[in-house]
Amino acid sequence: DEAAKELLLFVYRLMPTTHRYTPPLCLPMLDAAREYRLERLDPTPGDWTSSPLNDALRTRKSDGGPVIAHGAWLVQSGLPLPRMGSETVLIYRLLAR
C-alpha cells in the first residue's frame, strides 16, 4: 500500500522526566516484514540530543548511506530516543522499502 509507505513521527516531552535514559519508543503500527529508512527532521541542535544513533540520523552513516532498520526490530524493541528536556519535540521520517 503506497499510502502506508511514509510515516512522520512526532515525539513530544511536555514535562520533565525522572528517567535517566529515555525508554525506546515501540512502533506497533509498522509492518514487521519491511525495512525502514530512518531520518531525523527536527531543528533541535545536534549537541543538545547527541547520541550515536541520533548523530547518524542527522548526518547519515559514515559510509554516506541512510540508516536502515528492520520493521520487526522497531515494532518489538523500539526506536531508541535521545534524552529530551521538557517542552521539546523530535520529528522522525520513516520510509518503507
Buried (B, 14 or more C-beta within 10 A) or exposed (E): EEEEEEBEBEBEBEEEBEEEEBEBBEBEEBBEEBBBBBBBEBEBEEEEBEBEBBBBBBEEEEEEEBBEBBBBBBBEEBBBBBBBEEEBEBBBBBBBE
